[in-house]
Amino acid sequence: MFSIRILTVACAFLIPQMLSAPAHAQQLFRVGGLTCSTGPRVGLVLGSRQEMQCVFLSTVAARQYSYRGTIRRVGLDVGVTRGGTLFWGVFARNSNIGRGTLRGSYVGASGNVAIGLGLGANVLVGGSRRTITLQPLSVEGQIGLNLALGISNLVLR
């Protein structure tokens, strides 16, 4: 119980810091959207791991690129979900986005809750030389019974 309190306090401090970080960065441009489909997930109290299939649709070049991804969450994560869809707006320092540009590791804050139909949000920064920001213009949709709050790591390949 004590470790959950510490984790909750740490998340309460870190999440606002992470959410404000992109505002201090240099000018970012919206270059498209990333949609990821996830399978079932079991939260293991202090974390989870989930595979996903993703498609990036460029608003600059009107092209789409496929990625495979793995998202790991560390923090409070309890419950079971059937899977769902995550959508992020993709922001970059320039509009030069091509095949493989989004490959890399992203880190940020996440939270979701599901009682039947659920919602969540994940704000992630990373990619090639930490130049890409994924912001939840829409939210994660899932079906199940789950509560999660913590730090997420998304790897796109």
C-alpha positions in Angstrom: 0.0 0.0 0.0 2.9 2.3 0.9 4.5 1.8 -2.6 1.2 2.7 -4.3 1.0 5.9 -2.4 4.6 6.8 -3.4 3.8 5.9 -7.0 0.7 8.1 -6.9 2.6 11.1 -5.5 5.3 10.6 -8.1 2.8 10.4 -11.0 1.0 13.5 -9.6 4.3 15.4 -9.8 5.7 14.0 -13.0 2.6 14.0 -15.2 2.0 17.8 -15.2 5.8 18.3 -15.8 5.6 16.0 -18.8 2.5 17.6 -20.2 4.0 21.1 -20.1 7.3 20.0 -21.7 6.2 20.3 -25.3 5.0 23.9 -24.7 8.6 24.9 -23.9 10.0 23.2 -26.9 10.6 24.9 -30.2 7.7 25.4 -32.7 6.0 22.1 -33.7 3.9 21.5 -36.7 1.1 18.9 -37.0 2.2 16.5 -39.7 -0.5 13.8 -39.4 -2.2 11.2 -37.2 -1.2 7.9 -35.8 -3.9 5.3 -35.2 -3.0 2.1 -33.3 -5.1 -1.0 -32.7 -4.5 -3.0 -29.6 -5.3 -6.5 -28.5 -6.4 -7.7 -25.0 -4.5 -6.5 -22.0 -4.1 -7.6 -18.4 -2.9 -4.9 -16.0 -0.4 -6.4 -13.5 -0.9 -3.9 -10.7 2.4 -2.1 -11.3 2.5 -2.3 -15.1 1.5 -3.8 -18.4 2.8 -4.6 -21.9 0.7 -4.5 -25.1 1.4 -5.1 -28.8 -0.2 -3.0 -31.4 -0.5 -2.4 -35.2 -0.3 1.3 -36.2 -0.9 3.4 -39.3 0.5 6.9 -39.7 -1.5 9.1 -42.1 0.5 12.1 -43.2 -1.5 15.3 -43.7 1.5 16.8 -45.5 2.1 14.2 -48.2 -1.2 12.4 -48.2 0.5 9.1 -47.6 0.2 6.4 -45.0 2.9 4.3 -43.4 2.5 1.1 -41.3 4.3 0.5 -38.0 4.3 -2.2 -35.3 4.4 -1.1 -31.8 4.8 -2.1 -28.2 3.5 0.0 -25.3 4.7 -0.6 -21.8 3.1 1.1 -18.8 4.7 1.5 -15.4 2.5 2.7 -12.6 -0.9 1.7 -11.2 -2.5 -0.6 -13.8 -5.2 -3.0 -12.6 -7.8 -4.8 -14.7 -8.5 -6.5 -18.0 -9.5 -5.0 -21.4 -10.5 -6.5 -24.7 -8.4 -4.1 -26.7 -9.2 -0.9 -28.5 -7.9 1.9 -30.6 -5.5 4.7 -29.7 -5.1 7.9 -31.8 -2.5 10.6 -31.5 -1.9 13.8 -33.4 1.7 13.7 -34.7 3.7 16.9 -34.3 7.3 17.5 -35.6 9.8 20.3 -35.9 9.5 20.2 -39.7 7.2 18.6 -42.3 9.8 16.3 -43.7 8.1 13.0 -42.6 8.6 9.9 -44.6 8.7 6.1 -44.3 10.2 5.1 -41.0 10.4 8.6 -39.6 8.3 7.7 -36.5 10.5 4.6 -35.6 11.9 4.9 -32.2 11.1 5.1 -28.5 8.5 7.5 -27.0 8.0 8.2 -23.3 5.3 10.1 -21.5 2.4 10.2 -19.1 -0.7 8.1 -19.5 -4.0 7.4 -17.8 -7.2 5.5 -18.5 -10.3 4.1 -16.9 -12.7 1.6 -18.2 -15.9 0.2 -16.7 -17.4 -1.4 -19.7 -16.5 1.3 -22.3 -13.4 3.3 -21.3 -11.3 6.3 -22.2 -7.7 7.2 -21.8 -5.0 9.6 -22.9 -1.3 9.2 -23.5 1.1 12.2 -24.2 4.4 10.9 -25.6 7.7 12.5 -26.8 10.5 10.7 -28.7 11.2 9.2 -32.0 14.2 10.2 -34.1 16.4 12.4 -31.8 13.3 13.2 -29.7 11.9 15.4 -32.4 8.4 13.9 -32.6 5.5 14.6 -30.1 2.4 12.3 -30.0 -0.5 14.2 -28.5 -3.9 12.7 -27.8 -6.2 14.8 -30.0 -8.6 12.0 -29.6 -8.5 9.4 -26.8 -7.9 5.8 -26.3 -11.1 3.7 -26.5 -11.3 0.3 -24.9 -13.8 -2.2 -23.5 -13.2 -3.9 -20.1 -12.6 -3.1 -16.5 -9.4 -1.2 -15.9 -7.7 1.6 -14.0 -4.3 2.9 -15.1 -2.1 5.9 -14.2 1.6 6.2 -14.8 4.4 6.5 -17.3 4.3 4.9 -20.7 7.0 3.8 -23.2 5.9 3.3 -26.8 8.3 1.7 -29.2 7.5 1.9 -32.9 9.3 -0.2 -35.5 
